[in-house]
């Protein structure tokens, strides 16, 4: 991505004027226009249109803007940590994060806390605590990092059958309906689900879920004829909207049910076996991970920890 073009895009969005944006970045107006045109061509959609109040964002530009701003901010934060010796800056990379580690593991940030515990427990079985790191990222980011050999292994939800690295499906989950307090899915049937969904706006999670889980999302929307949406990018916002009786949604069961049955949230959650495609819980191991000694035994270890915790959480266990 062209960083100059991104900075230019943000400047025009701020000033609502190409000439003012150009002046703020100390470039000519033709240069600014050329940058914007190049960015729009690379993206495949228009970012701005001219209005009575100046240059305004198109709907696509409005959607794209927070991703551009976040990218610039992330790069700035990384630069602040990695570069310079300004005492006002955070502690240096070498002091805080630069110590060597043998392996890096990733966990889908949609997966439950017990999934994180399973990864950490499995890692501690083979490595000392200072020999590995665990990062929580969206599934799409983990998949990219595994393909780029910048992650040794990762645990993530997956709906696609093929990846350019070794994978092992260690389990599957049904989808679960998360609905307002006091509501009940009368029966596990398509008509009952369609009727309940029709009463509320459907919470649709923005990227990366919107793209990565498109197969399930598309099936859900088309099968149950959902037409009213409220788009969010945060689990807490989803929770608030559903709690206040405005919305309803469907997520992987492991997000809201501890053992497939008991709620991990104070909102009602109902499994939907057979009504939607299951979602895979997958371990991916990169070529770099294999070079570092990570094998399918790591996937089996994670599965074992998850099974053991499920048994412990089951009613009457212990």
BELZIMO-V580048 format. One record per backbone hydrogen bond with DSSP energy under -1.0 kcal/mol. CO is the residue of the C=O (numbers start at 1). NH is the residue of the N-H. Records with the same first field share a line. If there is no record, write none. Layout:
BEGIN
CO = NH / NH
END
This chain:
BEGIN
2 = 6
3 = 7
4 = 8
5 = 9
6 = 10
7 = 11
8 = 12
9 = 13
10 = 14
11 = 15
12 = 16
16 = 55
17 = 21
18 = 22
19 = 23
20 = 24
21 = 25
22 = 27
28 = 32
29 = 33
30 = 34
31 = 35
32 = 36
33 = 37
34 = 38
35 = 39
36 = 40
37 = 41
38 = 42
39 = 43
40 = 44
47 = 58
49 = 56
51 = 54
54 = 51
56 = 49
58 = 62
59 = 63
60 = 64
61 = 65
64 = 68
65 = 69
66 = 70
67 = 71
68 = 72
69 = 73
70 = 74
71 = 75
72 = 76
73 = 77
74 = 78
75 = 79
76 = 80
77 = 81
78 = 82
79 = 83
81 = 93
86 = 89
92 = 96
93 = 97 / 98
103 = 133
104 = 152 / 153
105 = 135
106 = 155
107 = 137
108 = 111
112 = 116
113 = 117
114 = 118
115 = 119
116 = 120
117 = 121
118 = 122
119 = 123
120 = 124
121 = 125
123 = 126 / 127
128 = 131
131 = 102 / 103
133 = 105
135 = 107
137 = 109
138 = 142
139 = 143
140 = 144
141 = 145
142 = 146
143 = 147
144 = 148
145 = 150
146 = 149
152 = 286
153 = 106
154 = 284
155 = 108
156 = 282
158 = 280
166 = 285
168 = 283
171 = 281
173 = 279
174 = 253
175 = 272
176 = 251
177 = 270
178 = 249
180 = 183
187 = 189
189 = 193
190 = 194
191 = 195
192 = 196
193 = 197
194 = 198
196 = 199
197 = 200
201 = 248
202 = 230
204 = 232
206 = 209
208 = 212
209 = 213
211 = 214
213 = 217
214 = 218
215 = 219
216 = 220
217 = 221
218 = 222
219 = 223
220 = 224
221 = 226
228 = 202
230 = 204
232 = 206
234 = 238
235 = 239
236 = 240
237 = 241
238 = 242
239 = 243
240 = 244
241 = 246
242 = 245
246 = 201
248 = 203
249 = 178
251 = 176
252 = 255
253 = 256 / 257
256 = 264
262 = 258
268 = 179
270 = 177
272 = 275
279 = 173
280 = 158
281 = 170
282 = 156
283 = 168
284 = 154
285 = 166
286 = 290
287 = 291
288 = 292
289 = 294
290 = 293
295 = 298
296 = 300
297 = 301
298 = 302
299 = 303
300 = 304
301 = 305
302 = 306
303 = 307
304 = 308
305 = 309
306 = 310
307 = 311
308 = 312
309 = 313
310 = 314
314 = 317
END
